């Protein structure tokens, strides 16, 4: 609670509330209004092809990241032979590496672009899965986890940055709602696929982890055809139309 509270201080102090109240949403129940808005936003988002490709890409690579976050400790203890104390240290170092990777890749993204940065981190995730699936020593697994940590924060920040570029300015909250929904869906698909493959292979978690790399491969293949300029231009056109409509409404008043 203290960590979450501390992390939210900057948000509450620096960000200004710009949303306008929606009377319709207030009259409806929370669940009903949310589902209605989700369907409406998804229908509108289908007009933005690059955003939708990115959304599908996110479902797959976030699924792989969910496996790493939720099952790394179990794999370390049951397959590699880590002791509980070693696993705690591993998770701590993994989070430190994730923070370092997010900062370092953040500056690098500004120079090379978000798409290339995301692609590089997905390649890093593929390498992580392959290395972790074949190594038999703790040192080798430490190396794989270091790569995972560096890729973890950067892959998620690059994806969010691309989503923000492809979303119309007046619908940022709605489009990021879809992005969050995709992440929640991925958090189910990833660990579930890992568990099913482990069960089908008689408890072989190495094969399950190696299969997780397929999620990142699919994510990378979906990322390649995305056109950053085209996606941004589509959002700009939507913003221009919305601004013109707003000005027309003011004139009529």
Beta strands, then each sheet from edge to edge (+ up, - down):
end
